[in-house]
Amino acid sequence: MAADLRFVKGLHLFNDKEYFECHEVIEELWLKTPSEDPWRDLYKGVIQAAASLYQFDRGIHSGAQGLHRSSVGYLAKYKPQALGLNVERLIDELNKFY
């Protein structure tokens, strides 16, 4: 299955360390995704990962840690890969911050 272009755009923003913009783009997709869609939690996990890194960069480490834990919880069920995203690597890289 091909990934939604908003998800792809969000991942590019994430990779460019544009975490706030990534959050905004993928959140728009998430909000329009039905609750029964199997990818909804993947989107939520990436949204929260981006938010955690955004908070970390702003020096709000306690908020970043909570978002990190939540994001890993959402992402873990999609390991090792989903919709072109190396979920396992993302989780490993996120864990380096905390």
N, C-alpha and C positions, 0 to 999 in steps of 0.2 A: 504494500500500500504506500502510495506517495504521501509525503508529509504536506500539510497545509502550508501555503506560502507564507502565512503570518508566522508560523512556527519556525520556518527556515529563516525568515528575516530576523526573528527574535534571537535565534542561535547565532547568527552573524553578529548582531549587536552584542550579545554576551561575549563572544570571542574577541570582540574589539574593546571589551571592558566598558561598554556603554550599558551598565547594569540597570539604571533607571529606565532608559528607553526600551531595553529588552523586556523589563517587567511590564511596561505599558502595552507593548505590542502583543505579547503573549497573553496578557490578562484580557485584552479585548477578545481574543480567540476563545479563551477559557469561559468567559461570560456567555458566549454564544453557543457553547458546546453543551449538548444535552447531558444530563447526569448519568445516563446509561452508556454514554460513549466510552469505549475502553481506553482512550487516550487522555481523558479529562484529568486524571491524577498525574499523568506525565507532565502536562502543561502546568498544573499547580506546583509540582515539584521544581520545575525550572523557574517559574515565577518566584517561588520562595528562595531558591538558590541565588537568583539575581538580587533579590531584596536583601538577603543576608550579606552578600558581598558589598552592596551599596551601603548598608549600615556599617559594616566593618571599615570601609574606606572613610566614612564620616566619623569614626571613632566611637560608635555606639555598639560596643562589643557585647553587652548583655543581650540586647535585641537581636544582634547578628547571630549569636549562639542559639537562641530559641528558634529563629527562622532556619538555621542550618539543620538542627535536629528534625524539624518538621519536614524540610525539603528532602532529606535523606529518607525519611519514612515514606514519603510519596514515591520517590524515585526507585527505591530498592526493588520493587516488584517488576521493574522493567529491565533489570540487568540481564544480560550484559549490554544489549543494544536495543534501541527502539527508534523508529522513524528517522534513521540516519544519525542518531545521537549515541555516542559511546557513553552510556549511562554509568557503567562501572568506572571508567576513567574520570568522569565528572565527579562522582562521589569520592573517589580517591583524592582528587585535587581539592575538593571542598574540605575534606578532612585535614588537609595540611594547614588550614587556617585556624583550626580549633583544637 
